[in-house]
Amino acid sequence: MHTVDMTQPRQDHPVGPAPRLHAQVRDIIGTRILQGVLAPGARLQESHLAAEFGISRAPTRQALSALEAQGLISKAEGRGYVVSEIADGIAAADELGSGATTLDVSASWERIYLEVENEIIARISFGSWRLSEMALASHYGVSRTVARDVVGRLQQRGLVRKDDGARWYAPALTPDHIGELYEMRWLLEPAALLKAVPNLPQGLLDTMSADLDAAIASADTIGGDVLDTLEDQLHVRLLAFCGQNTLMQAITQHQSLLVAHHFLYRWTPKLFRSEPFLPEHREILDRLLAGRFEDASRSLKWHLQSSSDRVIARVDLIKDEFHTEGISFLTLAK
């Protein structure tokens, strides 16, 4: 049995505490004050700043408290703060960070999201897992707001959901669950394909066709990253031209296995001599290029129906061959 230590950070996605939102907001407002953009006497309201930066009031309140401690602002009569007269601008500047002028909210959750996603995908072959927002925040040294953003993205991607007790969990990849996900996909994606066809940009199908031909030519040696890209081209990028957000949201909710492919392909490269979906994608694209759109839609449905059993086989192989280490924010559900 191979042990997959998913607790080690991926080298291409560094982890660790990101600059906290309140520190970023403190630096931005402090820089505005020191540069004279905010003049002495200017009023600052917590609610207005939270709305400006698109964040909650908690980090905004922390930023204002820090600025008050630095002497850059003071409590106003009534509500809010006012900008102070700066007696020693150099000393105040030394207490700020890098003098940022824009808020990098994405760095707070995006830098850990892919690793969290991978940790979950590595485990759902073995069972269902409860996810703790508090433990997630503690594990990566981020705020509860950041952890909540990560969980919200996981929910959007169909990887986690809430149980009857409103607790987050990642459902196991049982044969029944896999079958349900694929059934929803073969009901939704062929319809989206027909709606997307009139909106496809010129040359998109030719580009996809060339990429697929290159993969087929080296079908015995291509890696999981190439397979993952081909799946994304057909099932995400192309279908996104359907022009209906509600339909695409429904599709995305049931594509959690598509998200998991980069893990499944990586650990089951020898399950098939060459990947069976390649000729199936070829048939779909050939019919699209020939203008046989209804036939292409039917081929897509057949492809998805055939894919379900293959995913079950991959998951079974992973359960037999691999073992994951424990991690603080995921607990095996009873």
C-alpha positions as CSV (number, residue, x, y, z in Angstrom):
1,M,0.0,0.0,0.0
2,H,1.4,3.4,-0.9
3,T,1.1,6.2,1.5
4,V,0.1,9.6,0.0
5,D,1.1,12.3,2.5
6,M,-1.3,15.0,1.6
7,T,-0.4,17.0,4.6
8,Q,2.8,18.3,2.9
9,P,2.2,21.6,1.0
10,R,2.4,21.5,-2.7
11,Q,5.5,23.4,-4.0
12,D,3.5,25.4,-6.6
13,H,1.1,26.7,-4.0
14,P,2.9,28.0,-1.0
15,V,1.0,28.1,2.2
16,G,1.2,29.9,5.6
17,P,-0.3,33.0,7.0
18,A,-1.2,35.5,4.3
19,P,-1.2,39.2,5.1
20,R,-4.4,39.6,7.1
21,L,-7.2,41.8,5.7
22,H,-7.1,44.2,8.6
23,A,-3.3,44.7,8.1
24,Q,-3.9,45.4,4.4
25,V,-6.7,47.9,5.1
26,R,-4.6,49.6,7.9
27,D,-1.7,50.0,5.4
28,I,-3.9,51.4,2.6
29,I,-5.7,53.9,4.9
30,G,-2.4,54.8,6.6
31,T,-0.7,55.5,3.3
32,R,-3.6,57.7,2.2
33,I,-3.2,59.7,5.4
34,L,0.6,60.1,5.1
35,Q,0.3,61.1,1.5
36,G,-2.3,63.7,2.2
37,V,-5.1,62.0,0.3
38,L,-7.0,62.0,3.6
39,A,-6.5,65.4,5.2
40,P,-6.6,66.0,9.0
41,G,-10.2,66.1,10.2
42,A,-11.5,63.8,7.5
43,R,-14.1,61.4,8.9
44,L,-13.8,57.6,8.6
45,Q,-16.8,55.3,9.1
46,E,-16.4,51.6,9.6
47,S,-19.4,50.7,7.5
48,H,-18.3,52.9,4.6
49,L,-14.8,51.4,4.5
50,A,-16.1,47.9,4.8
51,A,-18.3,48.6,1.8
52,E,-15.5,50.2,-0.2
53,F,-13.1,47.2,0.3
54,G,-15.9,44.6,-0.1
55,I,-15.1,43.0,3.3
56,S,-16.8,42.5,6.6
57,R,-16.8,44.9,9.5
58,A,-14.5,42.8,11.7
59,P,-11.2,43.4,9.8
60,T,-12.2,47.0,9.1
61,R,-12.7,47.5,12.9
62,Q,-9.3,46.0,13.6
63,A,-7.6,48.2,11.0
64,L,-9.2,51.4,12.5
65,S,-8.1,50.3,16.0
66,A,-4.5,49.8,14.8
67,L,-4.5,53.2,13.1
68,E,-5.8,54.8,16.3
69,A,-3.0,53.1,18.3
70,Q,-0.5,54.6,15.8
71,G,-1.9,58.0,16.3
72,L,-3.1,58.4,12.7
73,I,-6.7,58.7,13.6
74,S,-8.8,59.4,16.7
75,K,-12.3,58.7,17.9
76,A,-14.8,61.2,16.6
77,E,-17.7,62.6,18.6
78,G,-20.6,60.3,18.0
79,R,-19.6,57.6,15.6
80,G,-16.5,56.9,13.5
81,Y,-13.0,58.4,13.5
82,V,-11.3,61.5,12.3
83,V,-7.8,61.8,10.7
84,S,-5.3,63.3,13.2
85,E,-2.6,65.9,12.7
86,I,0.5,63.9,12.1
87,A,3.4,65.1,14.3
88,D,5.9,62.6,13.2
89,G,5.0,61.2,9.8
90,I,8.2,59.2,9.4
91,A,7.6,57.3,12.7
92,A,4.0,56.6,11.7
93,A,5.1,55.4,8.2
94,D,7.6,53.0,9.9
95,E,4.7,51.3,11.7
96,L,2.9,50.6,8.5
97,G,3.6,47.7,6.1
98,S,4.8,48.2,2.5
99,G,2.6,51.2,1.8
100,A,0.1,49.2,-0.2
101,T,-2.5,51.1,-2.2
102,T,-4.8,48.2,-3.2
103,L,-6.4,45.5,-1.2
104,D,-5.4,41.9,-2.2
105,V,-8.4,40.1,-0.9
106,S,-7.8,37.1,-3.2
107,A,-4.4,36.3,-1.6
108,S,-6.1,35.5,1.6
109,W,-8.1,32.5,0.4
110,E,-6.9,31.7,-3.1
111,R,-3.4,30.9,-2.0
112,I,-4.7,28.0,0.2
113,Y,-7.8,27.0,-1.8
114,L,-6.1,24.5,-4.2
115,E,-4.4,22.7,-1.3
116,V,-7.6,22.4,0.7
117,E,-9.5,21.1,-2.4
118,N,-6.8,18.5,-3.0
119,E,-6.9,17.4,0.6
120,I,-10.6,16.7,0.3
121,I,-10.4,15.0,-3.0
122,A,-7.6,12.7,-1.7
123,R,-10.0,11.5,1.0
124,I,-13.5,11.2,-0.4
125,S,-12.6,7.9,-2.0
126,F,-12.4,6.5,1.5
127,G,-15.6,7.9,3.1
128,S,-17.5,11.1,3.9
129,W,-15.6,13.8,5.9
130,R,-16.8,16.6,8.2
131,L,-15.2,19.9,7.6
132,S,-14.6,22.4,10.4
133,E,-14.2,26.1,9.4
134,M,-12.6,26.9,12.7
135,A,-10.0,24.1,12.4
136,L,-9.4,25.1,8.8
137,A,-8.7,28.7,9.8
138,S,-6.3,27.5,12.6
139,H,-4.5,25.0,10.4
140,Y,-3.5,27.7,7.8
141,G,-3.3,30.6,10.2
142,V,-6.1,32.6,8.5
143,S,-9.2,34.3,9.7
144,R,-12.6,32.7,10.0
145,T,-13.7,35.0,7.1
146,V,-11.0,33.5,4.9
147,A,-11.9,30.0,5.9
148,R,-15.6,30.7,5.1
149,D,-14.6,32.0,1.7
150,V,-12.7,28.7,1.0
151,V,-15.7,26.6,2.1
152,G,-18.0,28.7,0.0
153,R,-15.9,28.0,-3.1
154,L,-15.8,24.3,-2.2
155,Q,-19.6,24.3,-2.0
156,Q,-19.8,26.1,-5.4
157,R,-17.6,23.5,-6.9
158,G,-19.9,20.7,-5.5
159,L,-17.3,19.2,-3.2
160,V,-19.0,20.0,0.1
161,R,-22.6,20.4,1.3
162,K,-24.5,20.8,4.6
163,D,-26.1,18.0,6.4
164,D,-29.4,18.1,8.3
165,G,-27.6,19.7,11.3
166,A,-26.2,22.5,9.1
167,R,-22.6,21.1,9.4
168,W,-20.3,21.0,6.4
169,Y,-19.3,17.6,5.0
170,A,-17.7,16.2,1.9
171,P,-19.7,13.2,0.6
172,A,-17.9,10.0,-0.1
173,L,-17.4,8.9,-3.7
174,T,-19.6,5.8,-3.4
175,P,-20.9,4.1,-6.6
176,D,-24.4,5.5,-5.9
177,H,-23.1,9.1,-5.4
178,I,-21.0,8.9,-8.5
179,G,-24.0,7.5,-10.5
180,E,-26.2,10.3,-9.3
181,L,-23.7,13.0,-10.2
182,Y,-23.2,11.6,-13.7
183,E,-26.9,11.2,-14.2
184,M,-27.4,14.9,-13.6
185,R,-24.6,15.7,-15.9
186,W,-26.0,13.6,-18.8
187,L,-29.3,15.4,-18.3
188,L,-27.9,18.9,-18.2
189,E,-24.7,19.0,-20.3
190,P,-26.2,17.9,-23.7
191,A,-28.8,20.6,-23.4
192,A,-26.1,23.2,-22.6
193,L,-24.1,22.0,-25.6
194,L,-27.0,22.8,-28.0
195,K,-27.4,26.2,-26.5
196,A,-23.7,26.9,-26.7
197,V,-23.3,26.1,-30.4
198,P,-24.6,29.4,-31.8
199,N,-22.3,31.4,-29.4
200,L,-19.0,29.6,-30.0
201,P,-16.2,31.9,-31.1
202,Q,-14.6,31.3,-34.4
203,G,-11.7,28.8,-34.3
204,L,-12.6,27.4,-30.8
205,L,-13.6,23.9,-32.2
206,D,-10.5,23.8,-34.4
207,T,-8.2,24.6,-31.5
208,M,-9.9,21.9,-29.4
209,S,-9.6,19.4,-32.2
210,A,-5.9,20.1,-32.7
211,D,-5.3,19.6,-28.9
212,L,-7.2,16.4,-29.0
213,D,-5.4,15.0,-32.0
214,A,-2.1,15.7,-30.3
215,A,-3.2,13.8,-27.2
216,I,-4.5,10.9,-29.2
217,A,-1.1,10.7,-31.1
218,S,0.6,10.1,-27.7
219,A,-2.2,8.4,-25.9
220,D,0.1,5.8,-24.3
221,T,2.3,8.4,-22.6
222,I,0.3,11.6,-21.8
223,G,-0.1,12.6,-18.2
224,G,-3.0,13.5,-16.1
225,D,-2.5,17.3,-16.6
226,V,-3.2,16.9,-20.4
227,L,-6.3,14.7,-19.7
228,D,-7.5,17.3,-17.2
229,T,-7.1,20.1,-19.7
230,L,-9.1,18.2,-22.4
231,E,-11.9,17.5,-20.0
232,D,-12.0,21.2,-19.0
233,Q,-12.1,22.3,-22.7
234,L,-15.2,20.2,-23.5
235,H,-17.2,20.2,-20.3
236,V,-16.4,23.7,-18.9
237,R,-15.1,26.2,-21.4
238,L,-17.3,25.1,-24.4
239,L,-20.5,24.7,-22.3
240,A,-19.9,28.1,-20.7
241,F,-21.0,29.7,-24.0
242,C,-24.6,28.4,-23.4
243,G,-25.5,31.8,-22.2
244,Q,-27.6,30.7,-19.2
245,N,-26.0,31.3,-15.8
246,T,-28.7,29.2,-14.0
247,L,-28.0,26.2,-16.2
248,M,-24.2,26.5,-15.8
249,Q,-24.6,26.8,-12.0
250,A,-26.6,23.6,-12.0
251,I,-24.0,21.9,-14.1
252,T,-21.1,23.1,-12.0
253,Q,-22.8,21.8,-8.8
254,H,-22.6,18.2,-10.3
255,Q,-19.1,18.4,-11.7
256,S,-17.3,17.8,-8.5
257,L,-15.8,14.6,-10.1
258,L,-14.5,16.8,-13.0
259,V,-12.7,18.8,-10.3
260,A,-11.4,15.6,-8.9
261,H,-10.0,14.3,-12.1
262,H,-6.6,15.9,-11.6
263,F,-6.2,13.7,-8.6
264,L,-7.8,10.6,-10.0
265,Y,-5.7,10.7,-13.2
266,R,-2.5,11.3,-11.3
267,W,-2.9,8.2,-9.1
268,T,-4.5,5.8,-11.6
269,P,-2.4,6.4,-14.8
270,K,-2.2,2.7,-15.7
271,L,-5.8,1.7,-15.2
272,F,-6.3,1.9,-19.0
273,R,-3.7,1.4,-21.7
274,S,-4.9,4.6,-23.3
275,E,-7.6,6.9,-21.9
276,P,-11.1,5.7,-23.2
277,F,-12.6,9.2,-23.3
278,L,-10.2,10.4,-26.1
279,P,-12.1,8.7,-28.9
280,E,-15.4,9.7,-27.3
281,H,-14.3,13.4,-27.3
282,R,-13.2,12.9,-30.9
283,E,-16.6,11.7,-32.0
284,I,-18.3,14.7,-30.2
285,L,-16.0,17.2,-31.9
286,D,-16.3,15.6,-35.3
287,R,-20.0,15.9,-35.2
288,L,-19.8,19.5,-34.0
289,L,-17.4,20.4,-36.8
290,A,-19.7,18.7,-39.3
291,G,-22.7,20.8,-38.1
292,R,-24.4,17.7,-36.7
293,F,-25.3,19.3,-33.5
294,E,-28.1,17.0,-32.3
295,D,-25.8,14.0,-33.0
296,A,-23.0,15.7,-31.0
297,S,-25.4,16.2,-28.1
298,R,-26.4,12.5,-28.1
299,S,-22.7,11.6,-28.3
300,L,-22.0,13.7,-25.2
301,K,-24.8,12.0,-23.3
302,W,-23.4,8.6,-24.2
303,H,-19.9,9.7,-23.2
304,L,-21.1,10.8,-19.8
305,Q,-23.0,7.6,-19.3
306,S,-19.9,5.5,-20.2
307,S,-17.7,7.6,-17.9
308,S,-19.5,6.8,-14.7
309,D,-18.3,3.2,-14.5
310,R,-14.7,4.3,-15.3
311,V,-14.7,6.7,-12.4
312,I,-16.0,4.0,-10.1
313,A,-13.1,1.8,-11.2
314,R,-10.6,4.6,-10.5
315,V,-12.0,5.2,-7.0
316,D,-11.9,1.5,-6.2
317,L,-8.2,1.3,-7.3
318,I,-7.3,4.3,-5.1
319,K,-9.1,2.7,-2.1
320,D,-7.1,-0.5,-2.5
321,E,-3.7,1.1,-3.2
322,F,-3.4,4.4,-1.3
323,H,-3.7,5.7,2.2
324,T,-3.8,9.4,3.4
325,E,-2.5,10.9,6.5
326,G,-4.8,12.7,9.0
327,I,-5.4,16.4,8.9
328,S,-6.9,18.7,11.5
329,F,-9.8,20.2,9.7
330,L,-11.3,17.0,8.2
331,T,-12.8,14.3,10.4
332,L,-14.2,11.0,9.0
333,A,-17.9,11.0,9.4
334,K,-19.6,8.2,11.2
